[in-house]
Amino acid sequence: MKRRAFAATAIAGLAAPLTACSGSEDEGGDGGPVNLVVWESLEGRSDFIKQAGEIYAKDHPNVTIEYKNVELGDALGQIALDGPAGVGADVFAAPSNVTGDLVTGGHILAVADPDALKSALVESAIKSVTYQDQIWGVPVTLDTYALFYNKAYVTEVPTTWDEVIAFSTTFNAENSGKYGFAFNPSIYYAAPFVFSAPDNLLFGPNGDDPATPNTDTPAAVQGLTEMLALRAVLDVAANDLDPATVDTLFESGQAAMTLTGSWNIPVFTDAGIDFGVTTLPARAGTDQPSGSFANSRTMFVSAYTNHPEEAQDFAAFLSSPEMLRLAYELTGSVPPADTEIDSEATLGLVE
């Protein structure tokens, strides 16, 4: 089974000009030894950076890639603290939807060779990190979420939210202490209920109209009402349904279905779960799958690096066909380029 992978991503936020600062102390720029600190998450992403660093060093023997664990969601706050102190990363991973915060904070540099990146990656990935004709980062995956289901429990996959509730009602009654469906009810995962095409999309049809957030419309109220119906089969306080807890429920076999993304494919595979991935169930009154938020996992070059040339080059290297293939093989991530994929789980995310 093979298909070329494409996905749509959200437009990055507001941005503004910035100036570069320097942080690290080692030599560089003249062929001397350079140590680049790279922040990334665990769960397969650490292996990707380490292996990519070893491959890069073969052609750049003066450059050492030092991996440090900073989780994707923590990078924005961490670079704001560590960057000015001179102890931050040279290159770091963060979601594209924080691009505006990173730029306005003066924390990142624009991509050095935007034309090369445009020719290498799909348009949606480029748009996710573009502001006023400048590209601010190097997308290395396209991230969104879908319905993951445990094949040991689910033989007929629900295609509507009503079917999710019906399945879960029976499953919960027959399996004490387990849930037919579990998810984190934050806006990221609630978006399929709140924002519906074509009339109630976040910030309008192009995602760029701040006058139409579409969060207080009748359609949004109806969607949230439908989401609240899930409380009947998931009677747990929202504060107790953080992403880590929900992931653990599915990973341990305590939940039959969940909403998550490609970042959990290697986690669930390593846990020995026989799982499938499919489109989000349809809302009431339609047979079309619900839409979802999406963005790109992006490698940004720190404005505080003392080695901008080497940092820019390594970040660009991570978007090369060889590296995108490596990332896919290690993590099941959706490549932001025209790349053949043969993972059933990953294909479920791009249907």
Helices and strands as residue ranges (DSSP letters): E 3-4, E 34-40, H 45-59, E 63-69, G 72-74, H 75-85, E 91-95, G 96-98, H 99-104, H 114-120, H 123-127, E 130-131, E 134-135, E 138-150, H 161-174, H 187-194, H 218-228, G 229-232, G 238-240, H 243-251, E 257-261, G 262-264, H 265-270, E 275-278, E 294-301, H 308-317, H 321-331, E 340-341, H 344-349
